[in-house]
Amino acid sequence: MVLKRQGLIEVHPQRGSFVFDMDANQVRKLSELREVLELAAMRMALATDRQALTRQWADIVKEMREALDADDAELYRTSTAASTWSSSNSPTMPIFWRPTN
């Protein structure tokens, strides 16, 4: 019950487990923290290998444009998700920022 101890889920016997609720202030604070971290990570990635990152992003933007032109909402959604994954999984991203799985 690590998630319960961390406050990430609430366990209600005979009802189930529920993901924690965030109020508007918590969402705003979390968004601000994420913005700071993502900007710092992007600066570091650019400093590591700007050309590789630029190529990677150009491919993603091309795919997003194609999805918009085809009115393909699912492809667009996965392309924007890829942009987030690409940034964090890029060889240009500092090793401590990349996912471990």
Residue pairs with C-beta under 8 A, 6 or more apart in sequence:
1 11
3 9
4 10
4 11
4 17
7 20
8 19
8 20
9 17
9 18
9 19
9 20
10 17
10 18
10 20
11 17
12 18
22 30
38 87
41 87
41 88
41 93
41 94
41 97
42 87
44 93
44 94
44 97
45 53
45 87
45 90
45 92
45 93
45 94
46 53
46 92
48 92
48 93
48 94
49 91
49 92
50 92
52 90
52 91
52 92
53 90
53 92
56 86
56 90
56 92
57 83
57 86
60 79
60 82
60 83
60 86
63 75
63 79
63 82
64 76
64 79
64 80
64 83
66 72
66 75
67 73
67 75
67 76
67 79
68 76
87 93
88 97
88 98
88 99
89 98
89 99
90 98
